[in-house]
């Protein structure tokens, strides 16, 4: 699947941030968040969308039993809160910083609508992004419902290859340099961090991959 966050090889932050538009630059500010700070809560007014300049943001909600369900973990260049563009009045999810130096570019819905009305190419990119996001969330739900944990991990690694991977010229391996911790990956595929560690080591023993804290390498024999 084509990368959700970097469609047409264009970083969303470079395309959407009002700093890139002269008419909005002077009146626009960034907001700083520390780890565990909330950008918004469920049921808050949906009057802005947000772009990540740096850091990481967790998107999720709480089940009726009070369990946290993680929908996405986002990093630099990514957009969230986009349902406000489509007319949502209240948030149905929370957004929380999980980095100690997260910087967010907030954009009012009115500003987004102005930009979209005045720039057809910009508008098409926004709608294309939203379409890719819904498609990816649907795919992740199917994985959670119908696949075992090991299969979920392997298919998630395939997504990471598309989003963050490149081929090593010397070995032919696929190298994934990504922003996620093992805890992040566990949350996204609905399991625990110890289970992720066990499965990664199993895949390493099977000569499917190699990994360290900075990267995952899908070996050529498996790619």
Secondary structure, 3 states (H helix, E strand, C coil): CCCCCCHHHCCHHHHHCHHHCHHHHCCCCEEEECCCCEEECCCCECCEEEEEEECCEEEEEECCCCCEEEEEEECCCCEECHHHHHCCCECCCEEEECCCCEEEEEEEHHHHHHHHHHCHHHHHHHHHHHHHHHHHHHHHHHHHHHCCHHHHHHHHHHHHHHHHEEECCCCCCEEECCCCCHHHHHHHHCCCHHHHHHHHHHHHHCCCEEECCCCEEECCCCC
